[in-house]
Amino acid sequence: MSEPFRFQLQAKDGAARLGAITMPRGTIRTPAFMPVGTAATVKTLTMDQVRGTGADIILGNTYHLMLRPGAERVARLGGLHEFARWPHPILTDSGGFQVMSLATLRKLDEKGVTFRSHIDGAKYEMSPERSIEIQGLLDSDIQMQLDECVALPAAYAEVERAMELSLRWAERCRIAFGDQPGRAMFGIVQGGAEPALRERSALVLKAMDLKGYAVGGLAVGEPQQVMLDMLEVTCPLLPAEKPRYLMGVGTPDDILKSVARGIDMFDCVMPTRAGRHGLAFTRRGRVNLRNARHADDHRPLDEESDCPAARDYSRAYLHHLIRAQESLGAMLLSWNNIAYYQNLMQGIRDAIGSGTFVSHAEKISASWAQGDI
Ligand SMILES: CNc1nc2cc(C(=O)NN)ccc2[nH]1
């Protein structure tokens, strides 16, 4: 087999990059959007629906899966791909972010984090080594280092402490991961909104010669411009020939502006979470199906879409389902929104390939500037 993990840069348009990551379970076209499959499911959708939208890779949350059904149980059942019937690449996060945002009674020290499950209060310890072990039990293709992500705004000293700890944990994860052909471990650049700390984190991680690099600790309460400024500091310091993944981002506008600054991979709960709450993303902007003005509208969300949820159902029907809290409403809007995001990414890839990314991004952003339609 040729290199089991290969990132090919195919074109550039300014700092925007068109590429492809080739792994044993398949190829990931970049810039890529990874639907979030938190508890081994992209909420309300079958994996066939997810694949049908054009997704090449999904994300799994280590924190949720270690608590329920348990990493050892998933391993006994053949790993996450077999368990969830998704045979394509899976990226798992390390659990650090969810521990800090969901778990209770958390204690963090050099060794790792100890916490109580938000489900049943059971006590857990998560070290960098255990996080990598869990991701291996899940049979994850791209594994993330354990890090500490601090909410912003935060004092410089606090951001520095968390960033330095994350660097030490990156080295421990690198050693624990070892050499697993066909799989990859990504480092995560931390450093809050501090350029000097972002630079140090990027340069130390670069020296570890990892297969890919995430930019973490953003979209945690800071203004969009601060996030973008941190990308302008960080991306140029990362190796050009490795993929760059912005964690937890974002809206279509966030994605366009981050691709323009050199990001290749994204994940965000927005399309599925918004869908469950009645919000549809369309080429002409957002449609809030809870709004009564859709009650008699026989038009579909987008008659030209290749997604049945967008093309085959009236807004009146979708409005009815959402108002009636019928689960079909959540499913159809999640399906529409994931399809919208995959079409957004395909349009971005095409634009970079034809050198028209700037005008394409302006066109997409303009379609959103009008607010809800
Ligand atoms: C929604 N915002 C958001 N920011 C994130 C940051 C991280 C991170 O730094 N993990 N190590 C993970 C998920 C995130 N989601």
The ligand as an SDF file (V2000), in Angstrom:
LIG
                    3D

 15 16  0  0  0  0  0  0  0  0999 V2000
  -18.0340   25.3710   19.6170 C   0  0  0  0  0  0  0  0  0  0  0  0
  -16.6790   25.8030   19.9080 N   0  0  0  0  0  0  0  0  0  0  0  0
  -15.6840   24.8780   20.1340 C   0  0  0  0  0  0  0  0  0  0  0  0
  -14.4120   25.1930   20.4210 N   0  0  0  0  0  0  0  0  0  0  0  0
  -13.7470   24.0390   20.6190 C   0  0  0  0  0  0  0  0  0  0  0  0
  -12.4390   23.7840   20.9860 C   0  0  0  0  0  0  0  0  0  0  0  0
  -12.0370   22.4710   21.1420 C   0  0  0  0  0  0  0  0  0  0  0  0
  -10.6530   22.1800   21.5740 C   0  0  0  0  0  0  0  0  0  0  0  0
   -9.8310   23.0640   21.7140 O   0  0  0  0  0  0  0  0  0  0  0  0
  -10.3950   20.8910   21.8400 N   0  0  0  0  0  0  0  0  0  0  0  0
   -9.1370   20.5500   22.2820 N   0  0  0  0  0  0  0  0  0  0  0  0
  -12.9160   21.4190   20.9100 C   0  0  0  0  0  0  0  0  0  0  0  0
  -14.2260   21.6870   20.5360 C   0  0  0  0  0  0  0  0  0  0  0  0
  -14.6380   22.9960   20.4080 C   0  0  0  0  0  0  0  0  0  0  0  0
  -15.8600   23.5500   20.1020 N   0  0  0  0  0  0  0  0  0  0  0  0
  1  2  1  0
  2  3  1  0
  3  4  2  0
  3 15  1  0
  4  5  1  0
  5  6  1  0
  5 14  2  0
  6  7  2  0
  7  8  1  0
  7 12  1  0
  8  9  2  0
  8 10  1  0
 10 11  1  0
 12 13  2  0
 13 14  1  0
 14 15  1  0
M  END
$$$$
